[in-house]
Amino acid sequence: MQAFGPNIWIAEGSTVTAAAGFAYPTRMAVLRLARGDLVIWSPIALSEALATAVNALGVVRFLVAPNGLHHSFLADWQQAFPDATVCAPPGLREKRRDIRFDVDFSDGPVADWAGEIEFAIMWGNRITTEVVFFHRESRTTIVTDLIQQFPPGWFSGWRALVARLDLMLADEPTVPRKFRMAFFDRRAARQSLATILAWPTERVIMAHGPLIPNDGQAFLRRAFGWLAGR
């Protein structure tokens, strides 16, 4: 577990293989609420060592799947922490009928997180509907797949060419071209983006890219400049 700010930690997981053999690293975040309860964002592969490290921080109360693509290890965590509330992004409940979901993210707030964790749903994308989070105490915005950057040499052969064309290997983390093209309702997406850009972001966590330790709001404005019209 690596501390990333007050009451927020990250853990790096194993590499997973997605469609067409593209390999992705995995990363999860642990957020501790004021009462000591833990929110697990995008759970990675569970091990005894990881469970021990998480339990040392508090009681796992919430398991969060941030979009319809990050759910591979959710069932294992639910089995290990059966009393935790499992939160589903739009569309995942229908996709994973084997998982008991307790909460569906909508445009309304989660009462148990009031004043501590905010979120915005990026509506209008054909690939997935992603929920973006903001941890107020650490001023950290957490995105999943909407912003990515892979290091040079991560992909090889034709996958490296595709990744470069998709902007996954850009000089700075940005929204991959496939996600840009998949926004069929940009008006809805811009409304969500306005909420995200209004957060006083200092840090940024993404699932597939470097950690951004400072100037996070400016970073988000650059990454989403194409959508905001700049």
FIZA-856181 format. One line per field, with one value per atom (N, C-alpha, C): y, z negated, x; residue number from 0; atom name. Coordinates in steps of 0.05 Angstrom, whole numbers, plus 5000, padded with zeros to 4 digits. Each point is the difference from the previous one (the first is absolute). Layout:
BEGIN
y = c(Y; ...) .
z = c(Z; ...) .
x = c(X; ...) .
k = c(NUM; ...) .
a = c(CA; ...) .
This chain:
BEGIN
y = c(4976; 5024; 5025; 5019; 5025; 5023; 5016; 5024; 5020; 5012; 5020; 5027; 5002; 5024; 4992; 5019; 4994; 4981; 4977; 4980; 4990; 4997; 4988; 4985; 4975; 4983; 4987; 4990; 4985; 4974; 4980; 4975; 4991; 4991; 4991; 4970; 4992; 4972; 4987; 4977; 4985; 5012; 4990; 5008; 4982; 5012; 4984; 5004; 4979; 5001; 5006; 5020; 5009; 4990; 5011; 4992; 5003; 4982; 5001; 4997; 4990; 4995; 5024; 5022; 5024; 4996; 5004; 4997; 5026; 4999; 5024; 4996; 5019; 4998; 5006; 4991; 5006; 5015; 5017; 5017; 5005; 4999; 5006; 5023; 5012; 5021; 4993; 5007; 4997; 5027; 5007; 5025; 4995; 5014; 4997; 5023; 4994; 5020; 5009; 5022; 5012; 4981; 4983; 4981; 4975; 4998; 4977; 4979; 5002; 4980; 5005; 4978; 5001; 4997; 5015; 4997; 4989; 4978; 4987; 5006; 5015; 5008; 4981; 4988; 4983; 4978; 4982; 4979; 4984; 4996; 4983; 4972; 4982; 4972; 4999; 4985; 4999; 4978; 5007; 4981; 5003; 4981; 5001; 5024; 5006; 5023; 5026; 5002; 5025; 5003; 4978; 5001; 5009; 4990; 5008; 5030; 5010; 5028; 5018; 4991; 5016; 5000; 4977; 4998; 5016; 5005; 5017; 5029; 5008; 5028; 5006; 4979; 5005; 4976; 5005; 4980; 5005; 4979; 5003; 5001; 5023; 5004; 5003; 5008; 5005; 4989; 4985; 4991; 5013; 5014; 5017; 4990; 4994; 4996; 5026; 5013; 5027; 5001; 4978; 4999; 4971; 4995; 4974; 4982; 5010; 4985; 4990; 5013; 4994; 4985; 4974; 4984; 4972; 4994; 4973; 4987; 5016; 4989; 5007; 5012; 5009; 4977; 4978; 4977; 4989; 4999; 4990; 5018; 5026; 5018; 4998; 4997; 4997; 4975; 4978; 4976; 5004; 5015; 5004; 5020; 5019; 5021; 5000; 4980; 4997; 5022; 5015; 5021; 5027; 5001; 5025; 5005; 5026; 5009; 5001; 4987; 4999; 5020; 5018; 5022; 4995; 5003; 4994; 5026; 5002; 5022; 4992; 5019; 4993; 4978; 4980; 4978; 4975; 5002; 4977; 4979; 5009; 4981; 4979; 5009; 4981; 4982; 5011; 4985; 4978; 5006; 4981; 4992; 4983; 4991; 4981; 4992; 4982; 5016; 5026; 5017; 5013; 5001; 5014; 5029; 5017; 5029; 5012; 5019; 5012; 5029; 5013; 5028; 5004; 5015; 5008; 5030; 5006; 5029; 5013; 5023; 5017; 5028; 5020; 5027; 5011; 4985; 5008; 4992; 5013; 4994; 4974; 4988; 4978; 5011; 4995; 5013; 4994; 4976; 4993; 5014; 5012; 5014; 5030; 5010; 5028; 5018; 5019; 5018; 4989; 4974; 4988; 4990; 4987; 4990; 5009; 5013; 5009; 4983; 5000; 4986; 5013; 4995; 5009; 4977; 4995; 4979; 5011; 4989; 5009; 4986; 5012; 4988; 5003; 4982; 5004; 4988; 4978; 4987; 4971; 4991; 4974; 4978; 5005; 4980; 4993; 5020; 4995; 5027; 4998; 5023; 5001; 5019; 5001; 5019; 4992; 5018; 5011; 5026; 5013; 5011; 4995; 5007; 5022; 5013; 5021; 4997; 4994; 4998; 5027; 5012; 5028; 5004; 4983; 5005; 5002; 4982; 5000; 5016; 5010; 5015; 4983; 4975; 4981; 4992; 5004; 4990; 4973; 4981; 4972; 4993; 4995; 4991; 4972; 4986; 4972; 4997; 4999; 4995; 5025; 5021; 5024; 5015; 4997; 5012; 4977; 4998; 4979; 5009; 4987; 5003; 4976; 4987; 4977; 5008; 4988; 5007; 4989; 5013; 4990; 4970; 4984; 4972; 4982; 5011; 4983; 4981; 5011; 4983; 4995; 4979; 4993; 4993; 4999; 4992; 5018; 4987; 5016; 5013; 4989; 5012; 5027; 5003; 5025; 5021; 4992; 5019; 5009; 4980; 5007; 5019; 4993; 5017; 5028; 5003; 5027; 5016; 4987; 5013; 5007; 4984; 5004; 5020; 5012; 5020; 4988; 4973; 4987; 5004; 5009; 5004; 5029; 5018; 5029; 5010; 5024; 5011; 5005; 5005; 5005; 4983; 4990; 4984; 5016; 4987; 5013; 4979; 5009; 4983; 4985; 4973; 4985; 5008; 4998; 5008; 4983; 4974; 4984; 5010; 5010; 5011; 5026; 5016; 5026; 4994; 4981; 4994; 4987; 4987; 4986; 5018; 5025; 5018; 5008; 4988; 5006; 5023; 5007; 5022; 5019; 5017; 5017; 5022; 5007; 5019; 4989; 4975; 4987; 4997; 4993; 4997; 5026; 5022; 5026; 5009; 4993; 5007; 4986; 4974; 4985; 5012; 5006; 5011; 5026; 5017; 5025; 4995; 4980; 4993; 4991; 4984; 4990; 5023; 5018; 5022; 5020; 5000; 5019; 4990; 4975; 4990; 5013; 5006; 5012; 4978; 4987; 4977; 5008; 4986; 5003; 4976; 4976; 4975; 4985; 4982; 4983; 4972; 4981; 4972; 4989; 4985; 4986; 4971; 4983; 4971; 4993; 5013; 4993; 5024; 5009; 5023; 5009; 5020; 5009; 5014; 5001; 5016; 5029; 5017; 5029; 5012; 5008; 5009; 5029; 5017; 5028; 5012; 5024; 5015; 4982; 4985; 4981; 5013; 5023; 5013; 5009; 5011; 5009; 4975; 4979; 4975; 4990; 5000; 4991; 5018; 5025; 5019; 4994; 4994; 4993; 4973; 4980; 4974; 5001; 5016; 5001; 5025; 5014; 5024; 4996; 4977; 4994; 4999; 4991; 4999; 5026; 5015; 5025; 5022; 4995; 5019; 5018; 4992; 5015; 4984) .
z = c(5000; 5000; 5000; 5017; 5002; 4994; 4980; 4993; 5023; 5007; 5021; 4991; 4975; 4988; 4974; 4986; 4975; 5005; 4987; 5001; 5028; 5017; 5026; 5006; 5010; 5006; 5027; 5013; 5024; 4997; 5016; 5001; 5029; 5009; 5027; 5002; 5021; 5004; 5023; 5007; 5022; 5027; 5021; 5027; 5010; 5013; 5011; 5030; 5014; 5029; 5009; 5016; 5010; 5028; 5014; 5027; 5019; 5019; 5020; 4987; 4976; 4987; 4989; 4997; 4988; 4970; 4989; 4972; 4985; 4978; 4984; 4971; 4988; 4972; 4984; 4975; 4983; 4975; 4991; 4977; 4985; 4974; 4984; 4981; 4990; 4980; 4975; 4977; 4975; 4988; 4994; 4988; 4973; 4980; 4973; 4992; 4993; 4992; 4971; 4992; 4974; 4977; 5003; 4979; 5000; 5019; 5001; 5021; 5013; 5020; 5025; 5015; 5024; 5025; 5021; 5026; 5019; 5012; 5018; 5029; 5014; 5027; 5019; 5019; 5021; 4988; 4985; 4986; 5020; 4992; 5015; 4989; 5012; 4991; 4970; 4986; 4971; 4991; 4982; 4988; 4969; 4986; 4971; 4990; 5013; 4992; 5004; 5023; 5006; 4980; 4994; 4981; 4973; 4992; 4974; 4999; 5022; 5001; 5000; 5014; 5001; 4972; 4988; 4973; 4979; 5004; 4981; 5002; 5022; 5004; 4989; 4998; 4991; 5008; 4999; 5007; 5029; 5016; 5028; 5000; 5008; 5000; 5028; 5019; 5028; 5020; 5020; 5022; 5025; 5015; 5022; 5026; 5019; 5028; 5014; 5010; 5011; 5029; 5014; 5027; 5007; 5023; 5008; 5009; 4999; 5008; 4976; 4978; 4976; 4979; 5005; 4981; 4997; 5011; 5001; 4973; 4980; 4973; 4979; 5010; 4981; 4984; 5013; 4987; 4978; 5004; 4980; 4975; 5005; 4977; 4985; 5015; 4987; 4983; 5009; 4985; 4974; 5003; 4977; 4980; 5010; 4983; 5006; 4990; 5007; 4989; 4980; 4988; 5015; 5018; 5014; 5020; 5004; 5019; 5028; 5019; 5027; 5018; 5012; 5016; 5029; 5016; 5029; 5017; 5020; 5020; 5019; 5015; 5019; 5019; 5003; 5018; 4989; 4977; 4991; 4986; 4988; 4987; 5020; 5025; 5020; 5011; 4999; 5011; 4981; 4974; 4979; 4982; 5009; 4984; 4978; 5000; 4979; 4975; 5002; 4977; 4988; 4973; 4986; 4998; 5014; 4999; 4981; 4983; 4980; 5007; 5015; 5007; 5030; 5014; 5027; 5000; 5012; 5002; 5019; 4990; 5017; 4996; 5009; 4997; 4972; 4982; 4973; 4983; 4977; 4983; 4985; 4990; 4982; 4972; 4985; 4974; 4981; 5000; 4981; 5006; 5024; 5008; 4999; 4992; 5002; 4989; 5016; 4991; 5002; 5007; 5000; 5028; 5014; 5027; 5018; 5022; 5020; 5025; 5018; 5026; 5022; 5024; 5024; 5020; 5012; 5020; 5028; 5014; 5028; 5019; 5004; 5016; 5030; 5016; 5029; 5014; 4989; 5013; 5007; 5025; 5009; 4988; 4992; 4989; 4972; 4983; 4972; 4988; 4979; 4985; 4974; 4999; 4978; 4978; 4975; 4978; 4990; 5000; 4991; 4972; 4983; 4971; 4992; 4978; 4988; 4970; 4989; 4971; 4990; 4985; 4993; 4981; 4980; 4981; 5013; 5019; 5013; 5026; 5008; 5025; 5024; 5000; 5020; 5018; 5026; 5019; 5010; 5003; 5007; 5026; 5020; 5026; 5006; 5017; 5005; 5027; 5021; 5027; 5018; 4991; 5016; 5006; 4983; 5004; 4997; 5020; 4999; 5011; 4991; 5012; 4992; 5021; 4995; 5006; 4986; 5005; 5026; 5011; 5025; 4997; 5020; 4999; 4987; 4989; 4987; 5020; 5023; 5021; 5022; 5015; 5021; 5025; 5023; 5025; 5008; 5011; 5010; 4977; 4976; 4977; 4994; 5003; 4995; 5020; 5025; 5020; 4993; 4993; 4993; 4976; 4980; 4975; 5006; 5018; 5007; 5015; 5018; 5015; 4981; 4979; 4981; 4978; 5002; 4980; 4973; 4998; 4975; 4993; 5020; 4997; 5003; 4996; 5003; 4980; 5004; 4982; 4972; 4999; 4974; 4999; 4977; 4998; 5012; 5016; 5012; 5006; 5010; 5006; 5026; 5000; 5024; 5023; 5024; 5023; 5002; 4993; 5002; 4981; 4976; 4982; 5010; 5012; 5012; 5021; 5018; 5021; 4990; 4977; 4989; 4986; 4996; 4987; 5021; 4998; 5019; 4989; 4975; 4988; 4986; 5015; 4989; 4982; 5004; 4983; 4971; 4998; 4973; 4988; 5017; 4990; 4990; 5014; 4992; 4973; 4996; 4975; 4976; 5005; 4979; 4996; 5023; 4999; 4984; 5003; 4986; 4969; 4991; 4972; 4992; 5016; 4995; 4999; 5019; 5002; 4978; 4988; 4978; 4973; 4998; 4975; 4996; 4976; 4995; 4999; 5023; 5002; 4997; 4983; 4998; 5011; 4994; 5009; 5018; 5016; 5018; 4999; 4997; 5002; 5025; 5017; 5022; 4999; 5011; 4999; 5018; 5022; 5020; 5008; 4981; 5006; 4974; 5003; 4976; 4980; 4976; 4979; 5005; 4996; 5003; 4972; 4989; 4972; 4995; 5021; 4996; 5026; 4998; 5023; 5015; 4984; 5012; 5016; 4991; 5015; 5028; 5001; 5026; 5018; 4988; 5015; 5012; 4984; 5011; 5022; 4997; 5021; 5027; 4998; 5024; 5012; 4983; 5009; 5014; 4989; 5011; 5017; 5008; 5015; 5026; 5013; 5025; 4997; 4976; 4995; 4991; 4985; 4989; 5021; 5023; 5022; 5001; 4985; 5001; 5013) .
x = c(5017; 4983; 5018; 4993; 5015; 4982; 5008; 4984; 5002; 4978; 5000; 4989; 4993; 4989; 4987; 4988; 4986; 4976; 5002; 4978; 4994; 5021; 4997; 5026; 4997; 5022; 4995; 5022; 4997; 5015; 4992; 5014; 5002; 5023; 5004; 4995; 4986; 4993; 5014; 4991; 5012; 4990; 5012; 4992; 4978; 4980; 4978; 5000; 4990; 4998; 4972; 4997; 4974; 4996; 4980; 4994; 5025; 5002; 5022; 5027; 5001; 5026; 5014; 4987; 5012; 5003; 5024; 5006; 4997; 4986; 4996; 5009; 5014; 5006; 4974; 5000; 4976; 5009; 4982; 5005; 4974; 5001; 4976; 5006; 4979; 5003; 4984; 5009; 4986; 4996; 4975; 4993; 4988; 5009; 4990; 4982; 4975; 4981; 5007; 4987; 5006; 4994; 4980; 4993; 5017; 5019; 5019; 4993; 4977; 4992; 5016; 5004; 5016; 4983; 5007; 4989; 5021; 4995; 5020; 4992; 5016; 4995; 5014; 4986; 5011; 5018; 4988; 5016; 5018; 5025; 5018; 4999; 5017; 5000; 5006; 4983; 5002; 5020; 5017; 5018; 4999; 5011; 5000; 5015; 5022; 5016; 4985; 4987; 4985; 4976; 4986; 4978; 5010; 5023; 5011; 5007; 5012; 5007; 4975; 4979; 4976; 4986; 4999; 4987; 5014; 5026; 5015; 4992; 4987; 4992; 4972; 4983; 4973; 4982; 4974; 4980; 4990; 5002; 4990; 4970; 4989; 4971; 4989; 5016; 4990; 5020; 4990; 5015; 4989; 5017; 4991; 5012; 4982; 5008; 4995; 5021; 4997; 4989; 5001; 4987; 4995; 4989; 4992; 5023; 5024; 5024; 5017; 4997; 5017; 4983; 4997; 4984; 5011; 5024; 5010; 5003; 5008; 5006; 4978; 4978; 4980; 4987; 4995; 4987; 5017; 5027; 5018; 5000; 4999; 4999; 4973; 4979; 4974; 4999; 5013; 5001; 5016; 5022; 5018; 4988; 4984; 4988; 4970; 4985; 4972; 4982; 5009; 4984; 5003; 5019; 5005; 4978; 4994; 4980; 5014; 4989; 5012; 4985; 5016; 4989; 5005; 4979; 5001; 4998; 5017; 4996; 4977; 4990; 4979; 5008; 4983; 5004; 5013; 5013; 5015; 4982; 4979; 4982; 4989; 4994; 4990; 5023; 5024; 5023; 5010; 4999; 5010; 4977; 4983; 4977; 5009; 5025; 5010; 5008; 5000; 5009; 4975; 4999; 4979; 5008; 4985; 5005; 4980; 5009; 4983; 4993; 5017; 4995; 5007; 4983; 5005; 5007; 5022; 5007; 4980; 4990; 4983; 5010; 4984; 5010; 4997; 4987; 4998; 5023; 5005; 5023; 4996; 5022; 5000; 5000; 4979; 4996; 5024; 5010; 5021; 5027; 5002; 5024; 4998; 4977; 4993; 5023; 5009; 5021; 5028; 5003; 5026; 5008; 4982; 5005; 4977; 5007; 4981; 5005; 4981; 5004; 4984; 5008; 4986; 5000; 4977; 4998; 5003; 5020; 5005; 4981; 4977; 4979; 5007; 4987; 5001; 5023; 5012; 5022; 4993; 5005; 4992; 5017; 5025; 5017; 4993; 4998; 4992; 4992; 4983; 4992; 5017; 5018; 5019; 4992; 5004; 4995; 5027; 5002; 5025; 4996; 5019; 4997; 5019; 4992; 5017; 5000; 5024; 5004; 5007; 4982; 5003; 5024; 5004; 5021; 5028; 5005; 5026; 5000; 4977; 4997; 5009; 4991; 5008; 4977; 5003; 4980; 5010; 4981; 5007; 4985; 5015; 4989; 5009; 4986; 5006; 5013; 4983; 5010; 4999; 4987; 4996; 5026; 5020; 5026; 5020; 5019; 5019; 5027; 5021; 5027; 5017; 5011; 5017; 5029; 5019; 5028; 5010; 5021; 5011; 5009; 4994; 5007; 4980; 4979; 4980; 4987; 4993; 4989; 5021; 4996; 5019; 4984; 5014; 4988; 4977; 4979; 4977; 4985; 5002; 4986; 5012; 5026; 5014; 4990; 4996; 4990; 4972; 4983; 4972; 5000; 5016; 5001; 5009; 5019; 5010; 4978; 4986; 4979; 4976; 4997; 4978; 5007; 5024; 5010; 5006; 5002; 5007; 5030; 5016; 5028; 5008; 4980; 5005; 5020; 5011; 5020; 4989; 4974; 4987; 4975; 4992; 4975; 4977; 4983; 4978; 4978; 4977; 4978; 5006; 5000; 5006; 4980; 5010; 4983; 4974; 5002; 4976; 4977; 5008; 4980; 4989; 5017; 4991; 4979; 5006; 4981; 4975; 5001; 4977; 4979; 5007; 4981; 4979; 4977; 4978; 4982; 5003; 4984; 5020; 5012; 5021; 4988; 4975; 4988; 4998; 4991; 4999; 5027; 5020; 5027; 5011; 4995; 5010; 4987; 4975; 4987; 5014; 5007; 5014; 5029; 5012; 5027; 5001; 4980; 4999; 5001; 4987; 5001; 5028; 5013; 5027; 5020; 4998; 5020; 4995; 4977; 4994; 5012; 5007; 5012; 5027; 5008; 5026; 5022; 5004; 5018; 5029; 5014; 5029; 5014; 4990; 5012; 4981; 5011; 4984; 5010; 4982; 5006; 4986; 5014; 4987; 5009; 4983; 5006; 5024; 5003; 5020; 5017; 5016; 5017; 5014; 5018; 5015; 4982; 5008; 4987; 5007; 4980; 5004; 4999; 5023; 5001; 4993; 4999; 4995; 4988; 4989; 4988; 4980; 4984; 4982; 4978; 4990; 4978; 5009; 5024; 5011; 5005; 5009; 5004; 4974; 4978; 4974; 4990; 5005; 4991; 5015; 5025; 5015; 4990; 4996; 4992; 4972; 4982; 4973; 4996; 5021; 4997; 4985; 5004; 4987; 4969; 4991; 4971; 4989; 5016; 4990; 5000; 5012; 4999; 5025; 5021; 5024; 5022) .
k = c(0; 0; 0; 1; 1; 1; 2; 2; 2; 3; 3; 3; 4; 4; 4; 5; 5; 5; 6; 6; 6; 7; 7; 7; 8; 8; 8; 9; 9; 9; 10; 10; 10; 11; 11; 11; 12; 12; 12; 13; 13; 13; 14; 14; 14; 15; 15; 15; 16; 16; 16; 17; 17; 17; 18; 18; 18; 19; 19; 19; 20; 20; 20; 21; 21; 21; 22; 22; 22; 23; 23; 23; 24; 24; 24; 25; 25; 25; 26; 26; 26; 27; 27; 27; 28; 28; 28; 29; 29; 29; 30; 30; 30; 31; 31; 31; 32; 32; 32; 33; 33; 33; 34; 34; 34; 35; 35; 35; 36; 36; 36; 37; 37; 37; 38; 38; 38; 39; 39; 39; 40; 40; 40; 41; 41; 41; 42; 42; 42; 43; 43; 43; 44; 44; 44; 45; 45; 45; 46; 46; 46; 47; 47; 47; 48; 48; 48; 49; 49; 49; 50; 50; 50; 51; 51; 51; 52; 52; 52; 53; 53; 53; 54; 54; 54; 55; 55; 55; 56; 56; 56; 57; 57; 57; 58; 58; 58; 59; 59; 59; 60; 60; 60; 61; 61; 61; 62; 62; 62; 63; 63; 63; 64; 64; 64; 65; 65; 65; 66; 66; 66; 67; 67; 67; 68; 68; 68; 69; 69; 69; 70; 70; 70; 71; 71; 71; 72; 72; 72; 73; 73; 73; 74; 74; 74; 75; 75; 75; 76; 76; 76; 77; 77; 77; 78; 78; 78; 79; 79; 79; 80; 80; 80; 81; 81; 81; 82; 82; 82; 83; 83; 83; 84; 84; 84; 85; 85; 85; 86; 86; 86; 87; 87; 87; 88; 88; 88; 89; 89; 89; 90; 90; 90; 91; 91; 91; 92; 92; 92; 93; 93; 93; 94; 94; 94; 95; 95; 95; 96; 96; 96; 97; 97; 97; 98; 98; 98; 99; 99; 99; 100; 100; 100; 101; 101; 101; 102; 102; 102; 103; 103; 103; 104; 104; 104; 105; 105; 105; 106; 106; 106; 107; 107; 107; 108; 108; 108; 109; 109; 109; 110; 110; 110; 111; 111; 111; 112; 112; 112; 113; 113; 113; 114; 114; 114; 115; 115; 115; 116; 116; 116; 117; 117; 117; 118; 118; 118; 119; 119; 119; 120; 120; 120; 121; 121; 121; 122; 122; 122; 123; 123; 123; 124; 124; 124; 125; 125; 125; 126; 126; 126; 127; 127; 127; 128; 128; 128; 129; 129; 129; 130; 130; 130; 131; 131; 131; 132; 132; 132; 133; 133; 133; 134; 134; 134; 135; 135; 135; 136; 136; 136; 137; 137; 137; 138; 138; 138; 139; 139; 139; 140; 140; 140; 141; 141; 141; 142; 142; 142; 143; 143; 143; 144; 144; 144; 145; 145; 145; 146; 146; 146; 147; 147; 147; 148; 148; 148; 149; 149; 149; 150; 150; 150; 151; 151; 151; 152; 152; 152; 153; 153; 153; 154; 154; 154; 155; 155; 155; 156; 156; 156; 157; 157; 157; 158; 158; 158; 159; 159; 159; 160; 160; 160; 161; 161; 161; 162; 162; 162; 163; 163; 163; 164; 164; 164; 165; 165; 165; 166; 166; 166; 167; 167; 167; 168; 168; 168; 169; 169; 169; 170; 170; 170; 171; 171; 171; 172; 172; 172; 173; 173; 173; 174; 174; 174; 175; 175; 175; 176; 176; 176; 177; 177; 177; 178; 178; 178; 179; 179; 179; 180; 180; 180; 181; 181; 181; 182; 182; 182; 183; 183; 183; 184; 184; 184; 185; 185; 185; 186; 186; 186; 187; 187; 187; 188; 188; 188; 189; 189; 189; 190; 190; 190; 191; 191; 191; 192; 192; 192; 193; 193; 193; 194; 194; 194; 195; 195; 195; 196; 196; 196; 197; 197; 197; 198; 198; 198; 199; 199; 199; 200; 200; 200; 201; 201; 201; 202; 202; 202; 203; 203; 203; 204; 204; 204; 205; 205; 205; 206; 206; 206; 207; 207; 207; 208; 208; 208; 209; 209; 209; 210; 210; 210; 211; 211; 211; 212; 212; 212; 213; 213; 213; 214; 214; 214; 215; 215; 215; 216; 216; 216; 217; 217; 217; 218; 218; 218; 219; 219; 219; 220; 220; 220; 221; 221; 221; 222; 222; 222; 223; 223; 223; 224; 224; 224; 225; 225; 225; 226; 226; 226; 227; 227; 227; 228; 228; 228; 229; 229; 229) .
a = c(N; CA; C; N; CA; C; N; CA; C; N; CA; C; N; CA; C; N; CA; C; N; CA; C; N; CA; C; N; CA; C; N; CA; C; N; CA; C; N; CA; C; N; CA; C; N; CA; C; N; CA; C; N; CA; C; N; CA; C; N; CA; C; N; CA; C; N; CA; C; N; CA; C; N; CA; C; N; CA; C; N; CA; C; N; CA; C; N; CA; C; N; CA; C; N; CA; C; N; CA; C; N; CA; C; N; CA; C; N; CA; C; N; CA; C; N; CA; C; N; CA; C; N; CA; C; N; CA; C; N; CA; C; N; CA; C; N; CA; C; N; CA; C; N; CA; C; N; CA; C; N; CA; C; N; CA; C; N; CA; C; N; CA; C; N; CA; C; N; CA; C; N; CA; C; N; CA; C; N; CA; C; N; CA; C; N; CA; C; N; CA; C; N; CA; C; N; CA; C; N; CA; C; N; CA; C; N; CA; C; N; CA; C; N; CA; C; N; CA; C; N; CA; C; N; CA; C; N; CA; C; N; CA; C; N; CA; C; N; CA; C; N; CA; C; N; CA; C; N; CA; C; N; CA; C; N; CA; C; N; CA; C; N; CA; C; N; CA; C; N; CA; C; N; CA; C; N; CA; C; N; CA; C; N; CA; C; N; CA; C; N; CA; C; N; CA; C; N; CA; C; N; CA; C; N; CA; C; N; CA; C; N; CA; C; N; CA; C; N; CA; C; N; CA; C; N; CA; C; N; CA; C; N; CA; C; N; CA; C; N; CA; C; N; CA; C; N; CA; C; N; CA; C; N; CA; C; N; CA; C; N; CA; C; N; CA; C; N; CA; C; N; CA; C; N; CA; C; N; CA; C; N; CA; C; N; CA; C; N; CA; C; N; CA; C; N; CA; C; N; CA; C; N; CA; C; N; CA; C; N; CA; C; N; CA; C; N; CA; C; N; CA; C; N; CA; C; N; CA; C; N; CA; C; N; CA; C; N; CA; C; N; CA; C; N; CA; C; N; CA; C; N; CA; C; N; CA; C; N; CA; C; N; CA; C; N; CA; C; N; CA; C; N; CA; C; N; CA; C; N; CA; C; N; CA; C; N; CA; C; N; CA; C; N; CA; C; N; CA; C; N; CA; C; N; CA; C; N; CA; C; N; CA; C; N; CA; C; N; CA; C; N; CA; C; N; CA; C; N; CA; C; N; CA; C; N; CA; C; N; CA; C; N; CA; C; N; CA; C; N; CA; C; N; CA; C; N; CA; C; N; CA; C; N; CA; C; N; CA; C; N; CA; C; N; CA; C; N; CA; C; N; CA; C; N; CA; C; N; CA; C; N; CA; C; N; CA; C; N; CA; C; N; CA; C; N; CA; C; N; CA; C; N; CA; C; N; CA; C; N; CA; C; N; CA; C; N; CA; C; N; CA; C; N; CA; C; N; CA; C; N; CA; C; N; CA; C; N; CA; C; N; CA; C; N; CA; C; N; CA; C; N; CA; C; N; CA; C; N; CA; C; N; CA; C; N; CA; C; N; CA; C; N; CA; C; N; CA; C; N; CA; C; N; CA; C; N; CA; C; N; CA; C; N; CA; C; N; CA; C; N; CA; C; N; CA; C; N; CA; C; N; CA; C; N; CA; C; N; CA; C; N; CA; C; N; CA; C; N; CA; C; N; CA; C; N; CA; C; N; CA; C; N; CA; C; N; CA; C; N; CA; C; N; CA; C; N; CA; C; N; CA; C; N; CA; C; N; CA; C; N; CA; C; N; CA; C; N; CA; C; N; CA; C; N; CA; C; N; CA; C; N; CA; C) .
